[in-house]
Amino acid sequence: MNASRTVLLVLLAAGWIASPAQGQLGATVSSWTSPADSAGFSAAGKLHLLNDVTSPSVFVGTAPCRVVDTRGATGTFGGPSLSAASPRSFPIPSGPCPGIPGFVQAYSLNITATKTAGPGFLKVYPSGFPAPVVSTLNYVAAQTVSNAAVVSAGSGGAITVVAGVSGADLIIDINGYFAIILSSSEALSLASGNSIATIEGSNLSPAGAGVLGINGSGGFFYNQGPKGVLGLAGATGAAFGVVGSTTSIAAGAAGVFGEDGGGYPGFPPGLSSGVYGASLFGYGVWGVSRVVGVKGSFLDSAGNAVTAGYLAHDDINGVFASGGIAATGTKSFVDPHPMQAGKAIVYVALEGPEAGTYFRGRGRIHDGAGVIPVPESFRMVSDEEGLTVQITPIGEAASVAVVSADLTSVAVRSPAKELEFYYVVNGVRRAFREWDPLGQPDYFAPESADARMPPGLSEEQRRLLVANGTYNEDGTVNRATAERLGWAKMWADRQAGAAAAAEKARATLGDPPPRP
């Protein structure tokens, strides 16, 4: 079959030109542009018309599935039946059939009209655009008739169906879609001439990535504006919209590198990273989610997660840690100044050598004796050993003794028959009762031989790190200390492991193209 005959049959099946039965073989019909969120672009940087000569698309087959049936209950993809001259739109990606991504070029459909009320026809076309002047399917009264059609995806991935002359019930089955793939030459031409995204590769496997790409200056147009890379993975399971990887382990290397228009601050010293976000005047990385904005985990040598940190954890906690939280500065809370803009009230958390707990309140002695009940929340987390109680009489000086104290209650006595008092009961968190402030990890161990003294330290902290031999006066690592404490061996082992992993990746993937 020659190419022109193949194109003719596709257009006939899609309903773009009339069939011989209609007596209009070869008739030219007016066209319309593809949807605004399509990836078809003409050489002039505009959207393709349907009569443009375009690059091939890849067909992705799916399990045949009934996506529309108006004989069923009323709904977006169900009843009521079609009425003449009353268009209905069907957002295919959000329909009942799985595996249809929200960003495709066209659908492979089987259109069926049944329970027809009289002679009529169906027009099927991309939502958001005028109906064509020819039909996709014709019928007579009391008939069931079908026709295969390839229909472009319209606004929001939807298609529109309208019945002419008389109504009918509509059935639409889908068995696949046409993915958006640009040839290398078209992608390069678009990137250099029209600032469109250059697609470096794509993967239609259910476990693969939607798009792996490098951006031109303008971005990839899809719904909410230009994007450097748009990746969509319609499969379930561990599918990835965008995958980035690097075989480099040099400082500053990253699997995914993101830079905004504010400028690039330069590679920082230290280790390579899976994702590096760069900005001089905006956010380096911004994670938004209804679950957790950003999650990071620390793995042990066996690959098991030991600790984890969460940013934007929930509607209460901006930061949550599965494990401890440490800081070189204070732990503070901040309130706005009630009268002066530009100022704030900052309170600093109490610090001590133990994981302390406490509760406080006001009590009363009657007939020389009193009882302080222990709250359940305190009892659940505190150790019974090491409880201390402070009593302050109210109104006059009086002696008060603590008779007993446990996690149920605190008993007090006084020569004064009637007395009110304030109390504070302190304890230690049971899970950390053996806390040793001098036996904790060295948070100041440099992460690499070329590391610099961490920023944000106080002058006293900087002085101590020089005095104890961690860093030199100029902020560089003290190599003698690194050798003596085993840091140098740790860095070498880490470097060797990373190099072996990178070599394995290069053997599998090859070297990636250089960053433009």
KAURKA-V450853 format. One record per residue. RES is the residue in three letters. SS is DSSP state (helix for helix, strand for strand, loop for the rest). PHI is phi in whole degrees, 0 to 359 (* if undefined). NEAR is the number of other C-alpha atoms within 8 Angstrom. Layout:
RES/SS/PHI/NEAR ; RES/SS/PHI/NEAR
//
This chain:
MET/loop/*/4 ; ASN/loop/281/5 ; ALA/helix/295/6 ; SER/helix/294/6 ; ARG/helix/292/8 ; THR/helix/298/9 ; VAL/helix/299/8 ; LEU/helix/299/8 ; LEU/helix/295/8 ; VAL/helix/298/9 ; LEU/helix/293/10 ; LEU/helix/297/11 ; ALA/helix/296/12 ; ALA/helix/280/11 ; GLY/loop/85/12 ; TRP/loop/284/11 ; ILE/loop/233/12 ; ALA/loop/285/14 ; SER/loop/276/9 ; PRO/helix/302/7 ; ALA/helix/297/5 ; GLN/helix/271/7 ; GLY/loop/73/7 ; GLN/loop/230/9 ; LEU/loop/300/9 ; GLY/loop/84/6 ; ALA/loop/295/7 ; THR/loop/270/5 ; VAL/loop/240/9 ; SER/loop/291/6 ; SER/loop/246/8 ; TRP/loop/214/8 ; THR/strand/286/9 ; SER/loop/294/14 ; PRO/loop/300/11 ; ALA/loop/296/8 ; ASP/loop/257/10 ; SER/loop/279/12 ; ALA/loop/260/8 ; GLY/loop/275/9 ; PHE/strand/230/9 ; SER/loop/279/9 ; ALA/loop/296/6 ; ALA/loop/274/6 ; GLY/loop/85/9 ; LYS/loop/252/7 ; LEU/strand/288/12 ; HIS/loop/295/11 ; LEU/strand/275/9 ; LEU/loop/290/8 ; ASN/loop/261/5 ; ASP/loop/288/7 ; VAL/loop/273/4 ; THR/loop/237/5 ; SER/loop/289/6 ; PRO/loop/296/5 ; SER/loop/250/9 ; VAL/strand/265/8 ; PHE/strand/274/8 ; VAL/strand/248/9 ; GLY/strand/283/7 ; THR/strand/233/9 ; ALA/strand/298/6 ; PRO/strand/307/8 ; CYS/strand/210/8 ; ARG/strand/274/11 ; VAL/strand/263/13 ; VAL/strand/221/11 ; ASP/strand/206/13 ; THR/loop/283/15 ; ARG/loop/283/10 ; GLY/loop/272/8 ; ALA/loop/296/8 ; THR/strand/298/9 ; GLY/loop/176/7 ; THR/loop/303/6 ; PHE/loop/247/11 ; GLY/loop/240/12 ; GLY/strand/300/12 ; PRO/loop/275/10 ; SER/loop/297/10 ; LEU/strand/288/14 ; SER/loop/256/9 ; ALA/strand/301/10 ; ALA/loop/65/8 ; SER/loop/240/8 ; PRO/loop/295/9 ; ARG/strand/232/8 ; SER/strand/253/9 ; PHE/strand/231/11 ; PRO/strand/285/10 ; ILE/helix/308/10 ; PRO/helix/299/10 ; SER/helix/262/6 ; GLY/loop/277/10 ; PRO/loop/280/6 ; CYS/loop/265/9 ; PRO/loop/283/5 ; GLY/loop/83/8 ; ILE/loop/256/10 ; PRO/loop/289/10 ; GLY/loop/277/10 ; PHE/loop/221/8 ; VAL/loop/226/13 ; GLN/loop/271/13 ; ALA/strand/199/11 ; TYR/strand/242/13 ; SER/strand/262/13 ; LEU/strand/233/13 ; ASN/strand/241/11 ; ILE/strand/260/13 ; THR/strand/233/11 ; ALA/strand/251/14 ; THR/strand/217/12 ; LYS/loop/51/10 ; THR/loop/289/16 ; ALA/loop/277/10 ; GLY/loop/175/11 ; PRO/loop/296/11 ; GLY/strand/185/12 ; PHE/strand/202/13 ; LEU/strand/242/12 ; LYS/strand/247/14 ; VAL/strand/238/12 ; TYR/strand/203/13 ; PRO/strand/296/15 ; SER/loop/297/12 ; GLY/loop/95/7 ; PHE/loop/227/10 ; PRO/loop/299/5 ; ALA/loop/291/7 ; PRO/loop/291/11 ; VAL/loop/272/6 ; VAL/loop/240/10 ; SER/loop/266/12 ; THR/loop/268/14 ; LEU/strand/206/12 ; ASN/strand/244/10 ; TYR/strand/210/13 ; VAL/loop/240/10 ; ALA/loop/296/9 ; ALA/loop/57/9 ; GLN/loop/239/10 ; THR/loop/243/10 ; VAL/strand/218/10 ; SER/strand/233/9 ; ASN/strand/205/10 ; ALA/strand/283/10 ; ALA/strand/210/12 ; VAL/strand/257/11 ; VAL/strand/241/13 ; SER/strand/297/11 ; ALA/loop/284/16 ; GLY/loop/260/14 ; SER/helix/301/12 ; GLY/helix/68/8 ; GLY/helix/77/13 ; ALA/strand/266/14 ; ILE/strand/241/17 ; THR/strand/239/12 ; VAL/strand/234/11 ; VAL/strand/226/13 ; ALA/strand/264/17 ; GLY/strand/248/11 ; VAL/loop/74/10 ; SER/loop/217/13 ; GLY/loop/274/14 ; ALA/strand/193/13 ; ASP/strand/276/13 ; LEU/strand/244/14 ; ILE/strand/234/13 ; ILE/strand/233/12 ; ASP/strand/249/12 ; ILE/strand/235/13 ; ASN/strand/231/11 ; GLY/strand/159/14 ; TYR/strand/214/14 ; PHE/strand/256/13 ; ALA/strand/283/11 ; ILE/loop/269/10 ; ILE/loop/230/8 ; LEU/loop/258/9 ; SER/loop/292/7 ; SER/helix/300/8 ; SER/helix/292/6 ; GLU/helix/293/8 ; ALA/helix/297/13 ; LEU/helix/295/9 ; SER/helix/297/9 ; LEU/helix/294/14 ; ALA/helix/295/14 ; SER/helix/278/9 ; GLY/helix/264/7 ; ASN/helix/230/10 ; SER/loop/59/11 ; ILE/loop/259/14 ; ALA/loop/297/16 ; THR/strand/268/12 ; ILE/strand/271/12 ; GLU/strand/278/8 ; GLY/strand/187/7 ; SER/strand/212/10 ; ASN/loop/219/8 ; LEU/loop/261/8 ; SER/loop/293/6 ; PRO/loop/303/9 ; ALA/loop/259/9 ; GLY/loop/265/10 ; ALA/strand/264/17 ; GLY/loop/292/14 ; VAL/strand/212/15 ; LEU/strand/242/14 ; GLY/strand/216/12 ; ILE/strand/239/10 ; ASN/loop/275/14 ; GLY/loop/278/12 ; SER/loop/272/7 ; GLY/loop/260/12 ; GLY/loop/108/13 ; PHE/strand/255/13 ; PHE/strand/277/11 ; TYR/loop/202/11 ; ASN/loop/57/6 ; GLN/loop/264/5 ; GLY/loop/118/7 ; PRO/strand/290/9 ; LYS/strand/224/11 ; GLY/loop/297/12 ; VAL/loop/223/13 ; LEU/loop/244/11 ; GLY/loop/235/11 ; LEU/loop/232/13 ; ALA/loop/241/12 ; GLY/loop/278/11 ; ALA/loop/284/9 ; THR/loop/273/7 ; GLY/loop/82/5 ; ALA/loop/278/5 ; ALA/loop/263/12 ; PHE/strand/236/12 ; GLY/loop/292/11 ; VAL/loop/224/12 ; VAL/loop/239/9 ; GLY/loop/233/7 ; SER/loop/213/8 ; THR/loop/224/10 ; THR/loop/264/10 ; SER/loop/269/8 ; ILE/loop/242/11 ; ALA/loop/288/7 ; ALA/loop/303/10 ; GLY/loop/91/12 ; ALA/loop/293/11 ; ALA/strand/211/13 ; GLY/strand/295/11 ; VAL/strand/232/10 ; PHE/strand/244/9 ; GLY/strand/238/9 ; GLU/strand/225/10 ; ASP/loop/269/9 ; GLY/loop/288/5 ; GLY/loop/286/8 ; GLY/loop/118/10 ; TYR/loop/252/9 ; PRO/loop/283/7 ; GLY/loop/98/4 ; PHE/loop/292/6 ; PRO/loop/280/6 ; PRO/loop/290/9 ; GLY/loop/124/10 ; LEU/loop/265/11 ; SER/loop/287/11 ; SER/strand/215/9 ; GLY/strand/291/8 ; VAL/strand/225/9 ; TYR/strand/234/13 ; GLY/strand/249/9 ; ALA/strand/240/14 ; SER/loop/200/14 ; LEU/loop/268/8 ; PHE/loop/232/6 ; GLY/loop/230/7 ; TYR/loop/273/7 ; GLY/loop/295/10 ; VAL/loop/223/7 ; TRP/loop/231/6 ; GLY/loop/252/6 ; VAL/loop/233/7 ; SER/loop/199/6 ; ARG/loop/272/6 ; VAL/loop/248/6 ; VAL/loop/221/12 ; GLY/loop/294/13 ; VAL/strand/216/10 ; LYS/strand/233/9 ; GLY/strand/228/7 ; SER/strand/234/9 ; PHE/strand/258/8 ; LEU/strand/255/10 ; ASP/loop/276/8 ; SER/loop/295/5 ; ALA/loop/269/5 ; GLY/loop/87/6 ; ASN/loop/271/7 ; ALA/strand/290/9 ; VAL/strand/259/8 ; THR/strand/228/10 ; ALA/strand/211/12 ; GLY/strand/233/12 ; TYR/strand/232/14 ; LEU/strand/255/11 ; ALA/loop/55/11 ; HIS/loop/288/14 ; ASP/loop/200/9 ; ASP/loop/281/6 ; ILE/loop/241/5 ; ASN/loop/257/8 ; GLY/loop/287/10 ; VAL/strand/228/9 ; PHE/strand/222/9 ; ALA/strand/236/10 ; SER/strand/265/7 ; GLY/loop/132/7 ; GLY/loop/279/5 ; ILE/loop/234/5 ; ALA/loop/232/4 ; ALA/loop/208/6 ; THR/loop/278/5 ; GLY/loop/256/6 ; THR/loop/277/7 ; LYS/loop/253/7 ; SER/strand/236/8 ; PHE/strand/238/8 ; VAL/strand/232/8 ; ASP/strand/236/7 ; PRO/strand/295/7 ; HIS/loop/292/10 ; PRO/loop/290/4 ; MET/loop/232/4 ; GLN/loop/235/6 ; ALA/loop/296/5 ; GLY/loop/88/5 ; LYS/loop/234/7 ; ALA/strand/219/8 ; ILE/strand/257/8 ; VAL/strand/238/8 ; TYR/strand/259/7 ; VAL/strand/253/8 ; ALA/loop/294/8 ; LEU/loop/295/4 ; GLU/loop/240/4 ; GLY/loop/197/6 ; PRO/loop/273/7 ; GLU/loop/217/9 ; ALA/loop/274/10 ; GLY/strand/281/9 ; THR/strand/232/10 ; TYR/strand/199/9 ; PHE/strand/214/9 ; ARG/strand/215/8 ; GLY/strand/175/7 ; ARG/strand/229/8 ; GLY/strand/232/11 ; ARG/strand/218/10 ; ILE/strand/258/16 ; HIS/strand/233/9 ; ASP/loop/56/7 ; GLY/loop/83/11 ; ALA/strand/223/11 ; GLY/strand/209/11 ; VAL/strand/227/11 ; ILE/strand/253/9 ; PRO/strand/288/7 ; VAL/loop/268/10 ; PRO/loop/297/7 ; GLU/helix/299/6 ; SER/helix/298/6 ; PHE/helix/292/12 ; ARG/helix/297/11 ; MET/helix/289/6 ; VAL/helix/249/9 ; SER/strand/259/11 ; ASP/loop/273/12 ; GLU/loop/288/8 ; GLU/loop/282/5 ; GLY/loop/89/7 ; LEU/loop/291/12 ; THR/strand/230/7 ; VAL/strand/228/9 ; GLN/strand/244/7 ; ILE/strand/240/9 ; THR/strand/236/7 ; PRO/strand/298/12 ; ILE/strand/250/9 ; GLY/loop/96/5 ; GLU/loop/201/5 ; ALA/loop/290/6 ; ALA/loop/202/8 ; SER/loop/270/7 ; VAL/loop/224/10 ; ALA/strand/243/7 ; VAL/strand/269/10 ; VAL/strand/280/8 ; SER/strand/205/7 ; ALA/strand/209/10 ; ASP/loop/215/8 ; LEU/loop/277/8 ; THR/loop/258/8 ; SER/strand/199/10 ; VAL/strand/239/13 ; ALA/strand/259/12 ; VAL/strand/231/14 ; ARG/strand/222/12 ; SER/loop/206/12 ; PRO/loop/300/8 ; ALA/loop/290/9 ; LYS/loop/291/10 ; GLU/strand/235/9 ; LEU/strand/200/10 ; GLU/strand/259/11 ; PHE/strand/209/12 ; TYR/strand/266/12 ; TYR/strand/220/12 ; VAL/strand/226/11 ; VAL/strand/247/11 ; ASN/strand/250/11 ; GLY/strand/214/14 ; VAL/strand/232/14 ; ARG/strand/299/12 ; ARG/helix/301/8 ; ALA/helix/293/5 ; PHE/helix/231/8 ; ARG/loop/291/10 ; GLU/loop/263/4 ; TRP/loop/303/8 ; ASP/loop/242/8 ; PRO/loop/296/7 ; LEU/loop/262/4 ; GLY/loop/249/5 ; GLN/loop/267/6 ; PRO/loop/301/4 ; ASP/loop/277/5 ; TYR/loop/290/4 ; PHE/loop/257/5 ; ALA/loop/295/7 ; PRO/loop/300/11 ; GLU/loop/275/8 ; SER/loop/200/8 ; ALA/loop/294/9 ; ASP/loop/259/8 ; ALA/loop/294/11 ; ARG/strand/243/9 ; MET/loop/304/10 ; PRO/loop/302/5 ; PRO/loop/286/4 ; GLY/loop/83/4 ; LEU/loop/279/9 ; SER/loop/286/7 ; GLU/helix/300/6 ; GLU/helix/295/6 ; GLN/helix/295/8 ; ARG/helix/298/10 ; ARG/helix/297/8 ; LEU/helix/295/8 ; LEU/helix/291/10 ; VAL/helix/283/11 ; ALA/helix/296/7 ; ASN/loop/273/6 ; GLY/loop/91/9 ; THR/loop/289/14 ; TYR/strand/234/12 ; ASN/loop/273/10 ; GLU/loop/303/6 ; ASP/loop/276/5 ; GLY/loop/90/8 ; THR/strand/277/11 ; VAL/strand/289/14 ; ASN/loop/281/10 ; ARG/helix/295/8 ; ALA/helix/298/6 ; THR/helix/295/9 ; ALA/helix/300/12 ; GLU/helix/290/10 ; ARG/helix/294/7 ; LEU/loop/267/7 ; GLY/loop/85/8 ; TRP/helix/295/11 ; ALA/helix/299/11 ; LYS/helix/295/8 ; MET/helix/300/8 ; TRP/helix/296/11 ; ALA/helix/296/8 ; ASP/helix/296/8 ; ARG/helix/297/8 ; GLN/helix/296/8 ; ALA/helix/295/8 ; GLY/helix/297/8 ; ALA/helix/294/9 ; ALA/helix/295/9 ; ALA/helix/297/8 ; ALA/helix/295/8 ; ALA/helix/294/12 ; GLU/helix/295/9 ; LYS/helix/296/8 ; ALA/helix/295/10 ; ARG/helix/295/10 ; ALA/helix/295/7 ; THR/helix/272/6 ; LEU/helix/256/7 ; GLY/loop/81/7 ; ASP/loop/287/6 ; PRO/loop/287/7 ; PRO/loop/294/4 ; PRO/loop/294/4 ; ARG/loop/292/3 ; PRO/loop/293/2
//
